Amino acid sequence: MTASTAVIVHAGEGGRRLVQTADSLLRQRVRAGSIVLIKSAGSQATPLLSGVASRLGALVLDASPYSGLTLNQAVRRAESTFFIVLPAGFSLDVAFIERCEMAFREPSVAAVATSILCRTADGTGALVWTPGLSSAPALLSDTRAVPPVFAVRREVWNSLGGFDETISGLVEYEFWLRLASAGGRITVIHPALVARELAPESSDISDERRVEYFQAVLDRHVAVAERHMREVLIEREIRFGQLRSRHRELLEHRDRELAELDRLRSDAAHHRAYLQHHHRDAFDWGDFRRTDPVSREWGYDRGVPVDRRYIEEFLCACSSDVSGSVLEVQEDDFTVAFGGPRVSRHDVLDIDPSNSRATVLADLRAASEIPPATYDCIILTQTLHVIDDMRAALRECHRILKPGGVLLATFPSASRVCLEYGEDGDYWRMTPAGARALVGSSFERSILSSKAYGNVLTNTAFLHGLSATELSVTEFDDHDPYFPVLTGIRAKKTCAPSRAGARGAILLYHRIDATPDVHGLGVPPETFEAHLQCLCSDCQVLSLDDLLSTRMEDLPERAVALTFDDGYEDNLTIAAPLLQRYRVPATFFLTTCGVARPLEYWWDTLERMLLESSTPATLDMHSTGIPLIFQTTTADQRRVAYWRLYEMLVHASLEARTRAIQRLSEWAGGGTPRVRPIVADEVLQLANLPGVAIGAHTVNHVALPDNADSRLLEMNDCRAELRRITGRSIELFAYPYGAVDRETAAVTRRVWRWGLSCDERALGDAFDAARVPRLEVKATSREEFAGRLSRLFEAETLPRGV
């Protein structure tokens, strides 16, 4: 999208608040066509203000005593279709300009405002303020109803004669009053796309001066005020009534809180006296009352270091980037663990020739031995802080990355001095903001993402040399931005204009038939055909591997891939012909327990026996190791029995599940299966169809996290059998029930190209290669299906919050 919007910033004398605003402008997905900074009248341009203007490519204007004069001058110099006005100190969400331009696509919209998120400096409190722009009476009754940040259509500004150049204050307010009186349509965007920090000095003018300015505005709009006086008086009376009521509530709340404070002080004094009496009135340091750490070996002598847990979490989330040609420093452990078969070439860089694992000997500050554009991915974990010139190393990383290549780097915020390099060889520690600024000096910030990991407990544990196994998952996952252990940065080398939003979406189907089932797995053929028609007209359908392997900037918008789980017979007889007719590629994830002879999946047997057959009045499962007896006389009782057994058998071992289903068949008297998975010759027929890819889904469709002992056999034996049947390499895997844990995902990253889960979300630019999300599709109409896709892609395009 091309920007047609100018931005006018009341810069004042600059300072930290202006830097915050400038940074938010640089992060915009749609850049401003031009930017004008208005500095305080008579003040000198400080180096900071000049630096911000240079970064933004902005024009600097001196403020006039009549701010309307300066604003009009700024608008004229901008020559844009729309313009935005904001004071320094307000931070715009990355989508702010984009959302304003989208709103202005409606020709009747004259101006755009947004709610504002007001945050305390320490981040402990926040409130959302929404401007009151409903009418001229609303504006007349409250001068603070006008938003400090707003966008206006230039032709509307022209028609209203611009900002008033004869008054000294409330210039924007006077403009909005004219706009509302003229009936201009104002759009307020939700949620809040602007944020500011609450501070004692936030009030821009005194109440006395505001009254003076307001009188000047009223003198110019006497007719408007008289015309709406009745409504204004009513608005003010309502407001005063609300304030009186609120004042009474606050007084009562104050009295309650003061009484509670007195009680707490009394309790505290009592407890303090008790603790003093027992000599326990100081902090109990326990094992930490020592100047020597628990371990000086990073925690290796006790297990895995604490920071390693966070490094792996970061690399897991970006493991899709570890592909093609990969460079890692000193060793290739992370390349192998997170890249697996997606890596076609990997090098190990070191400056030390004694490192037998090194394939490239070079100084990363000036690695002339490495040609430009060599690598698709560079992994630099806990490395840059021991390089004296980090900027030089980052410039070299940018140089040797291919266009579209990715740098995955971590920076320690707190850590002991590195043992290997000693006191004189460990140079830097980095806050998250510092890490972003550093990497942003070599990589475009618009395609840079970061995450801080850690809290005060994990910092303490790491500094003392405890191991990751001595902390719980919950303790690791509680990330406190004020106590980071390390920061992970993903930086991409620009190769084309970056595209906002989702990489694409992966759809998950099971059966294409009209056979009803309690899980809604079946999609009737005519419904599936309607879905295909929708996809062919509104989306770009790609093969799964193309969607996952192609760089985001090279993908079409609204890219979609189709997958099918379980390999039911109808996938071949019904789904495949429709896919061939519409020339839509698809990937089928198959189990192999039924390839030798037809069988019925256990959940279909359970449903057929309990929900579709007449059954005995009681089901006793004690003989299977399940200590339950179910009453099964009524339909409701059988449904209760079904769901209770289903939840148990999903997590059961193969042996326990088999015993339960055998018992159920004996109890219900067998019967004829309704649906079945495909057998070996049908697998081959399916695999030989154009556009079809085959993936593995385990042998017996067991939940792998609950069957760790058989996990590798289930995955590897399924792959081997499918390879034998099809004669093709099997590189794709889907988890039964979408169930995946940390250990299962680690196995998948090493040996499979991609591992697919059932997480309900679209696919981003970077993602975990072992937890690729998919959206399960049910038997919805074409309209519902199209609406769901639109909401999905729109949700991935819009901001997730300021």
MARMITOR-469308 format. One record per residue (C-alpha): residue in three letters; x negated, y, z negated. Coordinates in pm, whole numbers, padded with zeros to 5 digits, always signed. Each point is the difference from the previous one (the first is absolute). Last residue first. Example, Ala and Ser with C-alpha at 12.3 -4.5 7.8 and 13.67 -1.06 7.14 Angstrom:
BEGIN
SER-01367-00106-00714ALA+00137-00344-00066
//
This chain:
BEGIN
VAL+00066-00122-02153GLY+00204-00310+00064ARG+00003-00301+00230PRO-00015+00216+00309LEU+00204-00083+00311THR-00141-00217+00278GLU+00027-00334-00180ALA+00358+00080-00099GLU+00083+00093+00360PHE-00137-00332+00127LEU+00209-00194-00250ARG+00309+00211+00037SER-00010-00048+00377LEU-00051-00375-00035ARG+00292-00030-00241GLY+00222+00206+00226ALA-00078-00219+00300PHE+00090-00315-00197GLU+00320+00155-00136GLU+00105+00103+00350ARG-00094-00336+00153SER+00206-00177-00263THR-00164-00182-00289ALA-00067-00374-00025LYS-00310+00029-00219VAL-00353+00117+00074GLU-00284-00036-00250LEU-00244+00290+00021ARG-00366-00092+00002PRO-00308+00116-00190VAL-00355-00123+00068ARG-00142-00124-00328ALA-00328-00172+00095ALA-00113+00270+00243ASP+00069+00262-00267PHE+00097+00320+00176ALA-00143+00304+00175ASP+00195+00202+00260GLY+00327-00089-00167LEU+00241-00286+00065ALA+00365+00039-00086ARG+00154-00125-00319GLU+00192-00291-00153ASP-00277-00228-00126CYS+00049-00352+00140SER-00364-00108+00029LEU-00217-00063+00303GLY-00366-00108-00005TRP-00219+00106+00293ARG-00317-00132+00160TRP-00025-00289-00238VAL-00304-00147-00178ARG-00143+00257-00240ARG+00296+00233-00035THR+00236-00294-00064VAL-00206-00139-00288ALA-00002+00340-00172ALA+00376+00035+00053THR+00058-00334-00173GLU-00212+00107-00299ARG+00171+00339-00042ASP+00352-00137+00032VAL+00226-00071+00297ALA+00363-00112+00027GLY+00171+00115+00321TYR+00241-00292-00049PRO-00260-00212+00182TYR-00302+00217+00081ALA-00061+00072+00369PHE-00327-00086+00175LEU-00156+00101+00331GLU-00326-00134+00148ILE+00103-00333+00156SER-00239-00092+00283ARG+00176-00184+00279GLY+00035-00363+00111THR+00370+00024-00086ILE+00051-00321-00196ARG-00350-00037-00143ARG-00023+00372-00086LEU+00338-00023-00173GLU-00124-00300-00201ALA-00327+00170-00099ARG+00172+00323-00106CYS+00254-00186-00213ASP-00279-00205-00158ASN-00196+00317-00081MET+00279+00194-00168GLU+00162-00276-00207LEU-00337-00155-00079LEU-00140+00334-00117ARG+00296+00067-00230SER+00029-00349-00148ASP-00149+00075-00342ALA+00132+00358+00001ASN+00362-00110+00029ASP+00200+00274-00170PRO-00180+00280+00188LEU+00045-00203+00321ALA+00379-00024-00005VAL+00058-00323+00193HIS+00113-00025+00362ASN-00122-00358+00049VAL-00284+00026+00251THR-00076+00368-00027HIS+00149+00283+00215ALA-00251+00009+00287GLY+00024+00224+00306ILE+00093-00059+00363ALA+00004+00270+00267VAL+00260+00026+00277GLY-00026+00257+00279PRO+00040-00255+00279LEU+00130-00340-00120ASN-00258-00272-00061ALA+00022+00025-00380LEU+00374-00071+00004GLN-00035-00314+00209LEU-00288-00117-00221VAL+00203+00053-00317GLU+00289-00189+00163ASP-00231-00299+00061ALA-00107+00010-00367VAL+00340+00034-00170ILE+00208+00315-00056PRO+00154+00085-00336ARG+00350-00126-00084VAL+00358+00121-00027ARG+00330-00158-00106PRO-00142-00306-00175THR+00236-00301-00021GLY+00107-00135-00337GLY-00160-00156-00305GLY+00233-00117-00277ALA+00020+00302-00226TRP-00182-00155-00299GLU-00251-00196+00209SER-00076+00309+00207LEU-00040+00215-00314ARG-00238-00250-00157GLN-00209-00003+00316ILE+00000+00381+00002ALA-00121+00018-00361ARG-00272-00261+00048THR-00129+00177+00312ARG-00015+00335-00181ALA-00198-00146-00288GLU-00249-00162+00240LEU-00037+00312+00216SER-00065+00213-00307ALA+00274+00233-00118HIS+00023+00377+00043VAL+00279+00005+00259LEU+00146-00304-00179MET+00089+00191-00317GLU+00169+00294+00170TYR+00192-00238+00228LEU+00112-00217-00291ARG+00159+00292-00183TRP+00142+00141+00323TYR+00166-00325+00100ALA+00131-00090-00346VAL+00169+00340-00033ARG+00147-00041+00347ARG+00127-00347-00094GLN+00171+00141-00308ASP+00166+00272+00207ALA+00127-00255+00252THR+00159-00204-00277THR-00076-00348-00133THR-00378+00026-00009GLN-00091+00010-00372PHE-00377+00002-00016ILE-00226-00199-00232LEU-00354+00130-00048PRO-00333-00133-00131ILE-00180+00004+00339GLY-00250-00288-00008THR+00166-00177+00290SER+00192-00247-00220HIS+00144+00287-00200MET+00180+00148+00302ASP+00359-00091-00095LEU+00259+00132+00245THR+00361-00022-00120ALA+00341+00005+00170PRO-00104-00212+00298THR-00026+00187+00330SER+00212+00115+00291SER-00244+00146+00245GLU-00086+00346+00128LEU-00148+00188-00295LEU-00191-00260-00198MET-00120-00256+00251ARG-00029+00225+00305GLU-00163+00281-00198LEU-00259-00226-00162THR-00073-00174+00330ASP-00049+00336+00171TRP-00231+00107-00283TRP-00201-00322+00036TYR-00068+00044+00370GLU+00154-00278+00207LEU-00198-00260+00191PRO-00075-00110+00356ARG-00311-00215+00039ALA-00371+00063+00060VAL+00029+00382+00014GLY+00203+00024-00321CYS-00266+00071-00263THR-00180+00228+00246THR+00127+00344-00096LEU+00023+00259+00272PHE-00048+00376+00032PHE+00131+00112+00340THR-00143+00318+00156ALA+00199+00195+00257PRO-00037+00169+00338VAL+00306+00164+00164ARG+00055-00055+00370TYR+00375+00063-00031ARG+00091-00335+00156GLN-00296-00173-00162LEU+00104+00119-00346LEU+00354-00119+00067PRO-00128-00341+00113ALA-00223-00020-00313ALA+00273+00081-00251ILE+00251-00266+00104THR-00163-00341+00061LEU-00350+00061-00132ASN+00076+00211-00308ASP+00320-00205-00032GLU-00208-00295-00116TYR-00111+00188-00310GLY-00362+00109-00021ASP-00026+00114-00364ASP-00062+00371+00067PHE+00060+00210+00312THR-00195+00314+00090LEU+00070+00301+00221ALA-00232+00299+00047VAL+00103+00366+00013ALA-00165+00324+00115ARG+00210+00309-00066GLU-00264+00228+00154PRO-00240-00159+00245LEU-00330-00128-00137ASP-00337+00146+00094GLU-00009+00243-00295MET+00074-00290-00237ARG-00297-00203+00115THR+00106-00333+00143SER-00049-00312-00212LEU+00328-00024-00192LEU+00240+00092+00280ASP-00196-00197+00258ASP-00012-00303-00231LEU+00375+00006-00053SER+00080+00030+00369LEU+00154+00330+00094VAL+00356+00133+00022GLN+00019+00374+00072CYS+00317+00142-00151ASP+00335+00158+00091SER+00115-00177+00319CYS-00176-00336-00032LEU+00056-00014-00374CYS+00372+00077+00031GLN+00045-00264+00270LEU-00186-00249-00214HIS+00222+00076-00300ALA+00310-00049+00217GLU-00142-00335+00109PHE-00046-00096-00365THR+00363+00089-00069GLU+00118-00212+00295PRO-00216-00290-00117PRO+00137+00007-00359VAL-00261+00087-00266GLY-00049-00274-00260LEU-00209+00056-00311GLY+00289+00151-00197HIS-00116-00162-00322VAL+00328-00186-00069ASP+00013-00149+00345PRO+00235+00024+00297THR-00087-00179+00326ALA+00031+00260+00276ASP-00349-00049+00142ILE-00330+00180+00029ARG-00183-00115-00312HIS-00285+00165-00189TYR-00065+00362+00103LEU-00268+00238-00123LEU-00065+00339+00159ILE-00338+00169-00001ALA-00002+00380+00003GLY-00234+00256+00152ARG-00307+00212-00063ALA+00224+00224-00210GLY+00000+00376-00015ALA-00231+00265+00133ARG-00211-00039+00312SER-00358+00123-00004PRO-00117+00172+00318ALA-00261-00229+00153CYS-00335-00151-00097THR-00054+00153-00341LYS-00222-00203-00229LYS+00209-00134-00286ALA-00071+00047-00370ARG+00126-00233-00273ILE-00120+00111-00343GLY+00013-00201-00323THR-00065+00187-00324LEU-00156-00143-00314VAL+00047-00036-00375PRO+00259+00279-00005PHE+00105+00161-00330TYR+00211+00309+00081PRO+00186-00169+00286ASP+00113-00279-00240HIS+00056-00333+00177ASP+00185-00267-00202ASP-00064-00304+00222PHE-00306-00124-00187GLU+00170-00005-00339THR+00302-00175+00151VAL-00223-00265+00158SER-00153-00070-00340LEU-00358+00072-00105GLU-00273-00240-00114THR-00004-00172+00340ALA-00134+00320+00158SER-00320-00032-00199LEU-00132+00221-00276GLY-00314+00205+00068HIS+00062+00271-00260LEU+00031+00265+00271PHE+00250-00218+00185ALA+00215-00069-00306THR+00013+00368-00091ASN+00092+00101+00353THR+00261-00279+00011LEU+00154+00138-00319VAL-00007+00366+00106ASN+00172-00075+00330GLY-00093-00132+00343TYR+00035+00037+00375ALA+00018+00313+00215LYS+00139-00031+00351SER-00105+00169+00320SER+00112+00070+00353LEU-00176+00176+00287ILE+00158+00048+00340SER+00097+00367-00046ARG-00325+00059-00186GLU-00201-00037+00319PHE-00322-00185-00078SER-00345+00145-00070SER+00068+00268-00266GLY+00320-00182-00092VAL-00210-00278-00151LEU-00139+00245-00256ALA+00326+00185-00062ARG+00188-00326-00052ALA-00266-00134-00236GLY-00005+00326-00196ALA+00378-00008-00042PRO-00015-00361-00122THR-00278+00092-00246MET-00349-00112+00095ARG-00312-00117-00180TRP-00338+00055+00163TYR-00372-00065+00001ASP-00108-00351-00097GLY-00365-00037+00108ASP-00196+00178-00271GLU+00147-00185-00300GLY-00021-00340+00164TYR+00082-00117+00350GLU+00092-00363-00075LEU+00147+00062-00343CYS+00239+00272+00119VAL+00065+00260-00266ARG+00318-00087-00192SER+00327+00083+00167ALA+00274+00260+00009SER+00144+00157+00314PRO-00150-00259+00231PHE+00058+00049+00374THR+00152-00257+00234ALA-00024-00001+00379LEU+00195-00153+00287LEU-00101+00175+00324VAL+00229-00065+00296GLY-00048-00011+00375GLY+00246+00176+00231PRO-00284+00119+00221LYS-00286-00241-00078LEU-00194+00059-00319ILE-00373+00063+00033ARG+00032+00380-00004HIS+00251+00021-00286CYS-00217-00225-00214GLU-00302+00215+00088ARG+00186+00314-00111LEU+00095-00181-00322ALA-00364-00085-00072ALA-00105+00360+00060ARG+00274+00121-00233MET-00110-00242-00271ASP-00354+00138-00015ASP-00148-00154-00317ILE+00142-00344+00068VAL+00082-00196-00318HIS+00354+00145-00018LEU+00063-00106+00361THR+00000-00370-00083GLN+00287-00095-00233THR+00182-00164+00293LEU-00104+00104+00349ILE+00183-00221+00251ILE-00029+00120+00360CYS+00263-00097+00257ASP+00031-00001+00378TYR-00375+00025+00049THR-00239+00104+00275ALA+00120+00347+00106PRO-00348+00158+00002PRO-00303-00229+00021ILE-00159-00128-00325GLU-00378+00039-00024SER+00050+00376-00049ALA+00125-00076-00351ALA-00074+00337-00159ARG+00161+00016-00345LEU+00088-00368+00024ASP-00368-00092-00003ALA-00032-00305+00221LEU-00073-00372+00005VAL+00293-00174+00174THR+00059-00375-00040ALA-00046-00001-00377ARG+00066-00332-00175SER-00369-00067-00067ASN-00031+00325-00195SER-00377+00043-00027PRO+00010+00263+00279ASP+00170+00250-00237ILE+00181+00283+00182ASP+00307-00218+00029LEU+00282-00053+00249VAL+00194-00325+00034ASP+00164-00054+00336HIS+00327-00158+00101ARG+00138-00113+00333SER+00339-00132+00110VAL+00181+00070-00327ARG+00370-00088+00019PRO-00083-00357-00109GLY-00061+00105-00361GLY-00005+00374-00053PHE+00066+00031-00373ALA-00221-00270-00155VAL-00257-00018+00280THR-00048+00376+00025PHE+00008+00030-00379ASP-00286-00245-00045ASP-00214+00142+00280GLU-00301+00111-00200GLN-00237+00297-00040VAL+00234+00255+00167GLU+00291-00102+00222LEU+00054+00055+00372VAL+00297-00147+00188SER+00060-00061+00370GLY+00358-00115+00065SER+00207-00005-00317VAL+00008+00132-00355ASP+00267+00266+00056SER+00284-00243-00078SER-00168-00044-00341CYS+00106+00351-00107ALA+00217-00091-00302CYS-00226-00295-00082LEU-00306+00225+00018PHE+00143+00231-00268GLU+00100-00288-00228GLU-00342-00157+00052ILE-00177+00318-00108TYR+00234+00026-00299ARG-00079-00351-00127ARG-00370+00056+00069ASP+00010+00303-00231VAL+00065-00225-00299PRO-00300-00223+00065VAL+00073-00373+00055GLY-00090-00250-00275ARG-00180+00045-00333ASP-00361+00013+00125TYR+00121+00195+00303GLY+00150+00265-00234TRP-00200+00291+00145GLU-00315-00175-00132ARG-00069+00227-00298SER+00260-00178-00213VAL+00184+00097-00321PRO-00147+00347+00034ASP-00250+00139-00256THR+00111+00307-00192ARG+00244-00199-00212ARG+00336+00052-00160PHE+00178-00172+00292ASP+00050-00329-00185GLY+00247+00163-00239TRP+00021+00375+00044ASP+00282+00038-00248PHE+00087+00369+00010ALA-00007+00162-00345ASP+00255+00004-00285ARG-00064-00357-00110HIS-00157+00059-00340HIS+00295-00166-00179HIS+00098+00318-00186GLN-00070+00203+00311LEU+00233-00224+00200TYR+00283+00041-00254ALA-00050+00376-00021ARG+00008+00026+00377HIS+00314-00213+00013HIS+00182+00230-00244ALA-00121+00315+00175ALA+00110-00143+00335ASP+00344-00085-00136SER+00044+00354-00134ARG-00121+00146+00327LEU+00239-00230+00188ARG+00295+00116-00212ASP-00088+00367+00050LEU-00032-00060+00376GLU+00339-00174+00005ALA+00158+00302-00169LEU-00173+00230+00248GLU+00122-00220+00286ARG+00358+00011-00120ASP-00014+00378-00044ARG-00154+00046+00345HIS+00264-00222+00161GLU+00276+00202-00165LEU-00161+00322+00124LEU-00047-00151+00345GLU+00365-00105+00021ARG+00116+00346-00110HIS-00222+00163+00263ARG+00132-00239+00266SER+00356+00102-00077ARG-00091+00366+00010LEU-00198-00052+00321GLN+00289-00182+00167GLY+00238+00278-00100PHE-00244+00261+00130ARG-00019-00189+00330ILE+00376-00022+00032GLU+00028+00371-00076ARG-00276+00073+00254GLU+00173-00201+00274ILE+00336+00165-00080LEU-00159+00343+00010VAL-00166-00083+00332GLU+00324-00134+00148ARG+00184+00320-00095MET-00282+00220+00124HIS-00018-00168+00343ARG+00109+00289+00219GLU-00148+00255-00240ALA-00340-00172+00006VAL+00001-00032+00379ALA+00098+00365+00040VAL-00264+00116-00247HIS-00271-00189+00185ARG-00284+00250+00031ASP+00045+00147-00348LEU+00033-00357-00126VAL-00351-00079+00123ALA-00146+00302-00178GLN+00182-00094-00320PHE-00146-00351+00029TYR-00350+00145+00019GLU+00047+00196-00321VAL+00162-00296-00175ARG-00294-00220+00108ARG-00244+00258-00137GLU+00162-00018-00342ASP+00013-00383+00009SER-00371-00016+00073ILE-00133-00130+00332ASP-00160-00328+00121SER+00090-00230-00291SER-00237-00301+00028GLU-00249+00149-00249PRO+00089-00252-00270ALA-00059-00287+00247LEU+00215-00254+00178GLU-00186-00164+00288ARG+00170+00005+00335ALA+00145-00254+00237VAL+00175+00023+00336LEU+00180-00276+00190ALA+00266-00056-00266PRO+00248-00263+00121HIS+00198+00145+00169ILE-00008+00275+00260VAL+00224+00308-00035THR+00141+00121+00332ILE+00120+00360+00039ARG+00255+00104+00262GLY+00010+00378+00051GLY+00332+00158-00090ALA-00118+00361+00039SER+00039+00053-00376ALA-00224-00303-00063LEU-00277+00138+00223ARG+00032+00349-00142LEU-00033-00137-00354TRP-00288-00222+00113PHE-00188+00308+00127GLU+00063+00189-00325TYR-00135-00294-00199GLU-00312-00020+00219VAL-00065+00371-00067LEU+00063-00027-00373GLY-00250+00283-00048SER-00133+00328+00139ILE+00283+00102+00232THR-00033+00182+00333GLU-00129-00272+00237ASP+00311-00222-00019PHE-00087-00335+00159GLY+00086-00060+00364GLY+00270+00179+00195LEU+00268-00260-00072SER+00013-00115+00363ASN-00379-00027+00013TRP-00021-00213-00315VAL+00273-00220+00148GLU-00205-00030+00322ARG-00299-00107-00209ARG+00182-00289-00170VAL-00083+00017-00369ALA-00184-00233-00240PHE-00006+00025-00380VAL-00221-00017-00307PRO+00076+00231-00295PRO+00364-00114+00016VAL+00269+00267-00054ALA+00227-00063-00300ARG-00221+00213-00225THR+00193+00318+00080ASP+00309-00157-00156SER+00358+00135+00031LEU-00063+00170+00331LEU-00138-00321+00149ALA+00303-00206-00105PRO+00230+00276+00126ALA-00182-00009+00339SER+00061-00372+00035SER-00129-00356-00058LEU-00365+00083-00047GLY-00062-00126-00352PRO-00350-00142+00028THR-00068-00344-00153TRP-00248-00037-00285VAL-00133-00347-00084LEU-00156-00059-00341ALA-00327-00145-00117GLY-00183-00097-00316THR-00311-00192-00102GLY-00214+00097+00300ASP-00251+00191-00209ALA+00060+00328+00185THR+00377-00031-00031ARG+00188-00069+00321CYS+00264+00193+00196LEU+00136-00198+00297ILE+00165+00242+00240SER+00321-00059+00196THR-00023+00106+00359ALA+00086+00292+00223VAL+00075+00030+00370ALA+00129+00297+00198ALA+00224+00080+00295VAL+00136-00346+00081SER+00256+00028+00282PRO-00241-00135+00262GLU-00044-00338-00177ARG-00360-00081+00094PHE-00085+00237-00284ALA+00042-00282-00252MET-00259-00216+00181GLU-00241+00295+00003CYS+00044+00040-00375ARG-00051-00373-00056GLU-00330+00004+00194ILE-00120+00309-00185PHE+00067-00171-00335ALA-00116-00352+00088VAL-00333+00004-00188ASP+00174+00146-00306LEU-00077+00365-00051SER-00189+00127-00304PHE+00098+00336-00150GLY-00272+00196-00177ALA-00036+00273+00261PRO+00336+00149+00098LEU+00206-00134+00289VAL+00156+00126+00324ILE+00068-00234+00292PHE+00050+00113+00359PHE+00199-00127+00294THR-00033+00042+00378SER-00349+00142-00037GLU-00169+00325+00097ALA-00215+00010-00319ARG-00109+00365+00034ARG+00363+00117-00004VAL+00078-00207-00307ALA-00307+00134-00182GLN+00090+00362+00081ASN+00352-00060-00124LEU-00135-00143-00322THR-00238+00294-00045LEU+00276+00258+00041GLY+00234-00195-00223SER-00270+00006-00270TYR+00025+00376-00043PRO-00312+00083-00198SER-00173-00161+00301ALA-00182-00332-00022ASP-00323-00031+00196LEU+00010-00265+00275VAL-00219-00311+00048LEU+00038-00216+00315ALA-00038-00372-00061GLY-00219-00270+00154LEU+00096-00206-00304ARG-00354-00083-00107SER-00119+00352+00091ALA+00283+00166-00192VAL-00079-00218-00301GLY-00366+00099+00016SER+00083+00370+00031LEU+00228-00024-00302LEU-00270-00181-00195PRO-00269+00246+00107THR+00226+00282-00128ALA+00171+00237+00243GLN+00000+00328-00192SER+00320+00121-00163GLY+00185+00314+00120ALA+00337-00169+00031SER-00006-00366-00100LYS-00060-00247+00280ILE+00250-00111+00265LEU-00120-00320+00170VAL+00136-00075+00347ILE+00012-00351+00148SER+00063-00106+00360GLY+00159-00293+00185ALA+00038-00185-00329ARG-00104-00364+00000VAL+00247-00286+00014ARG-00104-00280-00236GLN-00098+00270-00247ARG-00311-00077-00206LEU-00179+00324+00092LEU+00298+00202-00123SER-00008-00184-00336ASP-00370+00081-00037ALA+00072+00368+00067THR+00268+00009-00272GLN-00232-00157-00258VAL-00284+00232+00104LEU+00229+00302-00044ARG+00082-00110-00356ARG-00366-00051-00083GLY-00091+00357+00079GLY+00118+00244+00264GLU+00051+00372-00071GLY+00363-00005+00108ALA+00044-00269+00265HIS+00361+00070+00094VAL-00006-00263+00273ILE+00167+00036+00338VAL+00033-00324+00197ALA+00081-00015+00371THR+00219-00269+00152SER+00015-00139+00353ALA-00204-00310-00082THR-00025-00265+00269MET+00138-00345-00089
//
